[in-house]
Amino acid sequence: MIRVLIADDHELIRAGFKQYIQECPNIVVADEAENGNEALDKALNCDYDVFLVDIGMPGMSGLDILKQLKNQKPDSKVLVVTVHP
């Protein structure tokens, strides 16, 4: 089972990703975070297979989270999403 952490400051976006992911066999949304600090804390203290992270979040940006994860958990699989061009 692939465990995913969804980190986005918009509840509707998280719900949309969650709905889509739940339709995929062998993938489960293990947790959610609504800001960058919460996302990094969960990412560093829990085991997830994939991190789905928004670039623009309060507290800490998705790019800052990516840097921290790559330093502290270098084998992490991270998918960064954004509405920015």
Backbone bond lengths (Angstrom), bond angles and torsions (degrees), N, CA, C in turn:
res aa  C-N    CA-C-N  psi(-1)  N-CA   C-N-CA  omega(-1)  CA-C   N-CA-C  phi
1 M - - - 1.452 - - 1.529 109.11 -
2 I 1.313 116.69 129.60 1.463 122.98 177.24 1.525 107.96 -89.40
3 R 1.329 115.39 123.95 1.463 122.17 -178.69 1.530 110.07 -101.87
4 V 1.338 116.52 124.67 1.461 122.51 -174.88 1.527 110.22 -115.28
5 L 1.332 115.56 137.91 1.463 122.28 169.10 1.524 106.78 -106.05
6 I 1.331 116.94 124.20 1.468 122.09 177.14 1.521 108.00 -102.28
7 A 1.326 116.96 123.45 1.463 121.98 179.16 1.522 109.67 -122.61
8 D 1.320 115.75 110.22 1.467 122.04 178.38 1.518 107.05 -155.74
9 D 1.321 117.51 142.31 1.458 120.63 -177.96 1.525 113.25 -81.05
10 H 1.320 118.07 -4.73 1.465 121.63 178.83 1.530 109.81 -106.25
11 E 1.315 115.47 116.74 1.460 120.73 -177.62 1.528 111.99 -58.38
12 L 1.314 117.11 -38.58 1.463 121.11 -179.25 1.533 111.58 -64.19
13 I 1.315 116.82 -38.89 1.468 121.05 178.13 1.529 109.72 -67.04
14 R 1.323 116.77 -44.91 1.474 119.73 177.13 1.523 110.72 -58.90
15 A 1.326 116.40 -43.17 1.465 120.40 -179.70 1.528 110.94 -63.32
16 G 1.334 116.60 -39.13 1.463 120.08 178.65 1.517 112.35 -64.97
17 F 1.326 116.88 -45.79 1.464 120.53 176.48 1.526 110.41 -61.55
18 K 1.317 115.78 -42.91 1.464 120.51 -178.27 1.530 110.58 -62.09
19 Q 1.312 116.49 -44.70 1.466 120.57 179.43 1.526 110.73 -61.12
20 Y 1.313 116.24 -44.43 1.460 120.53 -179.72 1.530 111.06 -64.85
21 I 1.322 116.74 -44.97 1.465 121.44 -177.97 1.528 111.03 -65.70
22 Q 1.327 117.49 -37.21 1.464 120.83 -178.47 1.528 112.38 -63.66
23 E 1.316 117.13 -19.46 1.460 120.79 178.00 1.525 111.96 -80.32
24 C 1.313 117.72 -11.23 1.461 122.59 -177.88 1.527 110.12 -91.89
25 P 1.323 116.57 127.04 1.464 117.80 177.01 1.528 110.39 -67.99
26 N 1.308 115.95 147.26 1.469 123.19 177.51 1.521 114.75 69.30
27 I 1.335 117.97 13.12 1.469 121.11 175.45 1.526 107.55 -128.29
28 V 1.322 115.33 133.70 1.456 120.09 179.30 1.525 109.39 -133.91
29 V 1.337 115.81 140.51 1.457 120.47 172.60 1.525 106.24 -80.14
30 A 1.311 115.91 106.41 1.453 121.56 -175.31 1.522 112.37 -81.83
31 D 1.352 116.13 -26.38 1.459 119.01 -177.77 1.521 109.50 -167.20
32 E 1.328 114.82 166.89 1.458 122.29 177.50 1.521 109.03 -135.53
33 A 1.336 115.45 155.75 1.463 121.84 175.07 1.520 108.04 -139.51
34 E 1.338 116.30 142.71 1.459 119.80 -176.73 1.523 113.95 -106.35
35 N 1.336 116.92 -0.53 1.463 119.47 174.08 1.523 108.88 -151.62
36 G 1.305 115.73 168.38 1.453 120.76 -174.14 1.514 114.27 -65.05
37 N 1.328 117.35 -39.74 1.467 120.08 -179.71 1.523 111.42 -65.05
38 E 1.315 116.29 -43.24 1.467 120.97 177.86 1.531 110.31 -63.79
39 A 1.319 116.29 -41.46 1.468 120.86 -179.72 1.525 111.33 -62.30
40 L 1.319 117.00 -46.29 1.464 119.97 -179.36 1.519 110.94 -65.45
41 D 1.324 117.16 -42.18 1.465 120.59 178.97 1.530 110.56 -59.15
42 K 1.314 117.15 -47.34 1.467 120.67 179.37 1.523 111.25 -66.04
43 A 1.315 116.04 -40.66 1.464 120.07 -178.49 1.522 112.33 -62.94
44 L 1.329 116.49 -37.62 1.459 120.23 -177.43 1.527 113.21 -82.79
45 N 1.322 116.90 -22.57 1.459 119.92 -174.32 1.523 115.17 -108.57
46 C 1.321 117.50 -1.55 1.463 121.45 179.21 1.524 108.54 -132.65
47 D 1.312 115.34 163.66 1.463 119.75 179.77 1.525 110.92 -101.02
48 Y 1.316 115.10 116.17 1.458 122.44 175.23 1.525 106.99 -126.83
49 D 1.313 116.06 155.30 1.458 120.62 178.39 1.527 111.83 -91.50
50 V 1.341 115.45 -31.51 1.466 121.52 -177.26 1.519 109.24 -140.90
51 F 1.331 115.05 141.61 1.461 121.71 175.88 1.525 107.74 -115.01
52 L 1.332 117.03 122.65 1.454 123.15 175.38 1.519 105.89 -105.56
53 V 1.351 116.78 109.27 1.465 121.64 -167.45 1.527 110.90 -126.54
54 D 1.328 116.19 130.11 1.457 122.74 174.01 1.533 108.61 -77.30
55 I 1.327 116.68 142.61 1.470 119.93 178.42 1.522 111.15 -67.90
56 G 1.317 117.34 -46.29 1.463 120.70 -173.92 1.515 112.64 -100.29
57 M 1.337 115.79 100.58 1.461 120.84 177.48 1.521 109.15 -136.02
58 P 1.336 116.91 153.90 1.460 119.03 175.59 1.525 111.38 -69.15
59 G 1.314 115.00 152.30 1.468 120.62 177.00 1.505 113.20 90.02
60 M 1.308 116.52 -55.35 1.461 122.06 -178.88 1.523 107.01 -157.49
61 S 1.308 116.87 133.89 1.465 119.79 -178.38 1.525 110.63 -74.81
62 G 1.311 115.68 160.49 1.450 120.92 176.29 1.515 112.42 -60.36
63 L 1.335 117.06 -32.96 1.463 119.75 178.44 1.528 111.28 -69.80
64 D 1.333 116.94 -35.77 1.469 120.30 175.29 1.526 110.52 -66.38
65 I 1.322 116.52 -39.60 1.463 121.01 176.42 1.523 109.70 -61.65
66 L 1.319 116.16 -44.52 1.467 120.95 179.36 1.529 110.73 -57.71
67 K 1.321 116.89 -45.85 1.475 120.94 178.97 1.532 111.14 -59.59
68 Q 1.329 116.07 -46.23 1.468 120.37 -179.37 1.529 111.19 -63.70
69 L 1.323 116.00 -43.37 1.465 119.29 179.87 1.520 111.58 -63.33
70 K 1.311 116.69 -42.78 1.458 120.20 -178.47 1.534 111.10 -67.12
71 N 1.338 117.63 -28.66 1.466 120.93 175.53 1.522 112.36 -77.16
72 Q 1.328 116.84 -40.92 1.463 120.34 -172.60 1.527 113.85 -99.27
73 K 1.311 117.40 -26.56 1.469 122.62 176.94 1.530 107.41 -136.43
74 P 1.321 117.41 73.87 1.465 121.63 -170.39 1.528 115.35 -62.02
75 D 1.309 118.63 -19.25 1.462 120.37 179.36 1.523 112.94 -89.89
76 S 1.321 117.34 6.44 1.462 121.59 -178.09 1.521 111.67 -62.78
77 K 1.324 114.03 142.18 1.468 121.70 174.50 1.524 106.65 -101.19
78 V 1.336 116.52 118.71 1.459 121.35 -174.90 1.521 109.79 -126.84
79 L 1.337 115.09 130.48 1.454 121.73 173.14 1.518 106.28 -112.52
80 V 1.330 117.66 118.42 1.465 122.63 -178.49 1.521 108.41 -101.53
81 V 1.345 115.32 130.10 1.466 120.63 179.91 1.521 108.88 -120.14
82 T 1.346 114.50 155.91 1.463 119.97 178.89 1.522 110.09 -159.08
83 V 1.317 115.84 158.74 1.459 120.69 172.05 1.522 109.99 -97.60
84 H 1.329 117.01 -4.86 1.445 121.48 -178.50 1.534 110.86 -79.09
85 P 1.332 116.87 143.46 1.480 118.36 178.36 1.524 112.30 -67.45
